[in-house]
């Protein structure tokens, strides 16, 4: 079947490019993505595997949020600490084996202070065992397309848990898309600086948010920070301004200030240098489509979705719009029927793709329909 390509060239608006003031040598990897589409905007070693320490807890929080959304667990549930909490290193909230904690308090301890014993208690409660929950983490990673990630435990306790900056950005975006983070954040845990668990008791434990950017970065929704001997300093943050939601990930920084500064620069560059492009599409270049054996000789076709993609403000090239359609289509045709594909390219990269669909239905021109038309033509009835 032959197809034709309709190409429309539209220049993207230009502006100055605010390049981040960092060097690639200062960290193992970084990436900035647009959260809705996963489009990579800035990156360095984004697909190279590294130990990720506490950033593994983002996947645990994602699964817990999904369980809460499904109604399988609740913030009010009483969660007993498993025996294994005794062998965990700091950060911890000093759980004793068998100690019962409200699930919501454990979530707060994980989100704010990255408590290893709290994350293990959540995992065992939601997954029947730490290993079973870890298996779920790896299965969820596969569903999200995190091809270069392996979780060895629920909290990134050792260097066996590895991932990439891009994969971490994907899972962070999943947590902060569709309102899942709001399910976890009933007490604004992601952006609270100080809190406590066991409040008013002799064993009250203070929680300090390890994600310092949550206190001051404009538009931040939240994220996770962590560090270890084997992973260095790492961070993943999601921020939103206007209609744009971005995720920045930094892996293997040598210092906390440098890590946060790079994460800030990535987000700043994203908001300053990229924008959504929502062009009006002139369908006259590819529509209508010829119909054979139909009561109508042609049918109007349109993109099935509003055309919207992210582009660099300083893009000097041109957006290329391609409509791939057959030379004709045979009736009958249903309203909304897929008849082709609409694609937008920037350079060699596809930035938007959707179906082309029929605006209305077209009946087949059968013998009976032909007779009806002839009767109307000659007898006016």
N, C-alpha and C positions, 0 to 999 in steps of 0.2 A: 504494500500500500504506500503510495507516494504521499509525502507531506511537504508543506511549505513552511518557511520560517519568516515571520514578520518581525522586523527589527526596527525599534524606535530608539534613537539616541537622545538622552537627556543629560545635560551637564549637572553635576552635583555641586551645590553651593560651596564656595571656597572660604577658608578662614585660616588664621595662623595655627601652626601645630605646636602645642606645648609639650615638648619632649621631656619625659621624666629625668631628673638629675641623678641617676644612679648608674652604676656599672654592673654588667653581667657577672663580673668576678666576685661581687660582694655576697652573693647567695647561690645556693644550688639550683634553684628554679623559681620562676614566678609565672603567673598568668592572670590576665584580666578577661572576663567573658561577660557577654550580655546574658542575663539570667534566663530570659524567656526562650531564646533560641539556642543558647550555648555557643553563639558566635564568638570566636577568639578575636580579641581586639589588640592585645599586647601580650608578648610571651617570650620566655627564655627557658630552654630545656623543659618545656611543658609536658612532654611525653616520656621523660626519663624517670625511672623508679628511684625512690628514696624512702628511708624510714620516715614515718609521719607522726610518731608519738601521739599526743592527745587529740590530734585532729581526727583520729579514728572514732572518737566519741561522737562526732557529727552523725555518723551512720547509726550508732546506737540511738541517738536522739531522734533521728528520722523514723526509725522503726517504732520507737515508743510513741511518737506523735501519730503515726498511722494506726497503731493499736488503740490509742485514745480516740481518734476520729471514728474508728469502727465500733467503739463502745465495748471493746473486749477488756479494757482496764479503765480505771478512773483515778483521778488525783487523790481521792479519799481512800483508796485501797491501802491496807496495811501490809507492808512488805517485810518479811523476815530476812535478816542478813545471813548469807550462807557462810559455812565454816571457812571458806577460802579467803575471806576478807582479812584474816589474821596475817597472811603472808604478803600483803601488798605494801608497797612503798608509798611515801607521800607523793602527791597531795592526797590526804584522806580526811574524813570527818570522824575517825576513830570509832567505827562501828564494831560492836562486839558480836560474835557469832550468835545468831538467834535473836538479836535485838530487833524490835519491830519499829519500822519507820513509815510514816505516810508517804505514798508514792510521790506526791507533789513536792515534798521536802527533798527527796532524793534527786528529782529532776533539777530542782534549784541548785543543789550542791554540785551537780555535774555541769550545768550551764555556767554557773558563776566561777567556781573554784576548781573545776575539773577533777573532782574527788574520785579516786580510783575505786575505793570501796563502795561508793554510791553507785557507780556505773556497773560494777559487778553485781550488786544486789538487784538492780533493775533488769539486767540481762537474764539472770537466773529466774527471776519472777516471771518475766515475759516469755522466756524460752525454755523453761523447765531445767535447763543446765547451761553453763557458760558455753560449752562446745556447741550445743544445739542452737543457741542464739548466734554464735559466731558463724555457723553454717548459714543462718538466715541473712546475716550481714553480707556474706559473699554472694548469696543468691540475689539479694537486692542490688548489689553492685553490678552484677551481670545484667539484670533487667535495665539498669540505667545506662548501660554501655560503658561501664568503667573497666575496660579490658585489661588495664595494667595495674590492677589493685588486688591485694591479698590481705585479708584480715586474719590474724592469728589468735586474736582475743577481742573482747568487747571494748577495750580501752587504749590500745596501742602501748601496752605495758613494756614491750621489748622491740628489738630491731627486726623481728620477723614480720611485723606488719609493715607493708610497703604500699606505696601508691605514687601517683604523679600529681603535679600541680593541676593539670587539666581535669583528671578524675575527681580530685577533691573539690574543684570548682563546680563540677556537675552535681555532686551529692549535696554541696552547700546550697546550690540553686534549688535543688529538689526540696530541701527543708524550708526554704524561704519563699517558695512558690505555693500558690493555692492555699495560703493561710495556715499551713501546718505549723509554722513557728509560733503563730498566735495561740494555738492550742497549748503549746508548751509554756507560753509566756504570760500566763494569767497574772503573775506578779511582776511583770516587766523584768524577768530574770536576766535577759540578755543585756539590758542597759542599766541595771542596778549596780552601783559600785560596792556597797557594803550591805550585808545581811547576816543572818545567823540561822542555825538549826538547834533544836533542843532549847529554844528560848525560855529563859527564866528558871532553868534547872542548873544544878551544879556542873553538868557536863555540856553547857552551852558552848557551841563552836562557832567562831566567826568565819564568815565567808567574804573573801575579797575577789572581785571580778578580775580574772587574769587577762581579760581583753581590754586593755587600757583605752583603745580607740572608741569603745562603746560609750565613753564619757564625753567625748568632745567632737567626734566627726559628724559633720552635717549630713543628715539623712540616713544614718546608719540604722539598720534593722537588727544587726547582731552578727555573731560568728563565734569563732573559737580560737584561742591562742594556746600555745604549748611549747615546751622545750624539754630536751633530754640530752644526755651525753652523746648518744648515737645519732640523734636527728638534728641537733642544733636548735635554733629558735624558729618556730613556724607560726603561721597565722592564716586564717581564712575569714573574710568579712564580706557581708552583703550590705549594700547601701542603695537607697532609692531617692531620686530627685525627679519631680514631675512624673512623666510616664516611663522613665528609664530606670531599670533595676540592674545593677552590676555586681559581680562577685570578683574579688581580688584574693589571690593566694600567693603566699611567699613561703618557701621551704629552705631550711638550712642557713639561716642568717647567723652571723657570729655574735650579734648584739641585739638587745631588745629595742633600743632606740632606732637602730638601723632597720630592723624588721618593720617596725611600725611606720617609719618614715617612707619606706618603699611601698608598703600597702597603701598609705595615704596618697602617695604620688600616682600610683596606678589608678586609683579611683578618681582622683582629681583630673588626670589626663582623659579618662573615659568620659566623664561628664563634660569636660571642656571641649574635647576634640571630636566627639562622635555625636550623631543625631539620628533620629528616626526619619526616614524618607517615605512619604505617603503620596505618591504621584497620582494624578487623575489619568486613567487609562482611556485612550481613544481607541475604541474597539473597531472603528471603521477600517483599519488596516487588515483585519483578519475575519471580520464578521460582516454580513451573514455567511453561513456555510450552505453550500448547495445541497439540496435534498433530492434524492431520486425515489420514484415510486411513491410519492407523497401527495396529499391534497394541497400542500403548499410547496413551492419550488425552492424555498430557502428558509433557514431558521437562524435567528440571532443567537450568538454565543457570547458568554462573559466569563471572567475569572470567578471561581467559586468562593473566593475569600477577598476581603479588601487587601490591596497590594501595600505591604508595609515591611520595610527592612531597615537595618541599621547600616549607616555608612559614615566614612570619615568626612568631617567638614572640609578638609583640605584635599579631597579627592579631585585630582586634575583630570582623570579619565572620564569615561561616560558609562552610564547604566545602560545595559542592553536588554531589551524586552523581546522575548521570543515566544511566539505562539505556534505550537506544533499541532497541525490538524490534517486530517485526510482531505483529499480533493473534493470529496462529497461523502454523504452519509445516506443510507437507505432507510426509508420509513418502514415501520412506525418508530417515532421518537417520543420519549416521555419527557415531561417538564423536569428539568434538573439533571437530565441524563449526561454522563461524562462523555465528551466527544473529543477531547484533546488535552494538552498540557500547556500551562503558562509558566514561563521561567524568567527570572531576572538575574543577570550576571553583572558583577563588577570585576573587570579583568577576567581572570580564568576561574573565578569563584562564583558558585551559585549562592545567592543571598536570599532568594525567595522562589518558592515553587508551589503551584496549586493546580487543580483541575480546571479545564474549560468546560462549561456546562451549557446545555440548551436552555434558552429563556422560556420557551413554551413547548408544548407537545405538538407533534405533527402526525396525523393519522395516515395510514397506508391508503393509497389510491386503489381500492379494490374494484371489481366489476360493478358491484352494487353502488359504490360511491360514484363511479363514472356515470352510471345510469341516472343517479339523482342529479348530478350536475347537468347532464344533457336535458333532463326534464325541466330544471329551473331555467336553463338558457332559452329553450324554445317555447315553453308554455308559461314561464313566469310563476311557477308554483312548485 
